[in-house]
Amino acid sequence: IYQKQKVKVTVDPPAKASTPTPDTSLQIKPTDGTHPPGYDKECNCIYYEVKNGDTLWKISQQYPGQTVDKLKKANGIINGSDLKPGMKIKIEI
């Protein structure tokens, strides 16, 4: 009653991104004298604008050396649910 069928699946190699991903483009301490977006030389920090769906954990993963606790402390955040889209948070370097 049942017949065996073979299905061939092909996968194209991933396309090279034309712009770098956040993990590779955001280096906290660049050696070439440039700074990442949102850099403020007065506080030696980055101001990051929170996007819809962001969490402290997701943001901390984009910046090497950052943790949820560091972000909370730098911004006076008690609860992660205080994070709102459009809000600017400080990321200390």
C-alpha positions in Angstrom: 0.0 0.0 0.0 2.8 2.5 0.9 5.6 3.2 -1.5 9.0 4.5 -0.5 9.8 7.8 -2.1 13.1 9.6 -2.3 13.1 13.3 -1.9 16.2 15.4 -2.8 16.7 18.5 -0.8 19.3 21.0 -1.9 20.6 23.9 0.3 22.2 27.0 -1.1 25.2 28.2 0.8 24.3 31.3 2.9 24.7 34.5 1.1 27.4 36.9 2.3 25.8 39.8 4.1 26.5 43.2 2.6 26.6 44.8 6.1 28.2 43.2 9.1 26.1 41.6 11.8 25.9 43.2 15.2 28.2 40.6 16.7 31.1 41.4 14.4 30.5 45.1 13.7 30.4 46.3 17.2 33.8 46.2 18.8 33.9 48.0 22.1 37.5 49.2 21.9 38.5 49.7 18.3 42.2 49.9 17.6 41.9 52.1 14.5 40.7 55.2 16.4 37.1 54.9 15.2 34.2 54.2 17.6 31.0 52.2 17.3 27.7 53.9 16.7 26.4 55.7 19.7 29.8 56.3 21.3 30.1 59.2 23.8 33.7 60.1 24.5 32.8 62.1 27.6 31.6 59.0 29.5 33.6 56.5 27.4 30.3 54.6 26.8 27.9 53.8 24.1 24.2 54.9 24.1 22.1 52.2 22.6 18.5 52.8 21.5 16.3 49.9 22.6 14.3 48.3 19.8 11.1 46.4 19.9 11.7 42.9 21.2 15.1 43.8 22.8 15.9 42.4 26.2 18.8 43.1 28.5 20.2 39.7 27.7 20.0 40.2 23.9 21.7 43.6 24.2 24.4 42.2 26.5 25.2 39.5 23.9 25.9 42.2 21.2 28.6 43.8 23.3 31.6 41.7 24.5 32.1 41.8 28.3 28.6 43.1 29.1 26.2 41.3 31.4 22.6 41.9 32.3 23.8 43.0 35.8 26.2 45.5 34.4 23.5 47.0 32.1 21.1 47.2 35.1 23.6 48.9 37.3 24.7 51.5 34.6 21.1 52.4 33.9 19.4 52.1 37.2 17.2 49.4 35.9 15.6 47.3 38.6 13.5 45.0 36.4 14.1 44.0 32.8 10.5 44.8 32.0 11.4 48.5 32.5 13.0 48.3 29.1 10.9 50.1 26.4 11.4 50.6 22.7 13.0 54.0 22.0 14.6 54.2 25.4 18.4 54.9 25.3 20.6 52.9 27.6 24.2 53.4 28.5 26.7 50.7 27.9 29.9 51.4 29.8 33.2 50.4 28.1 
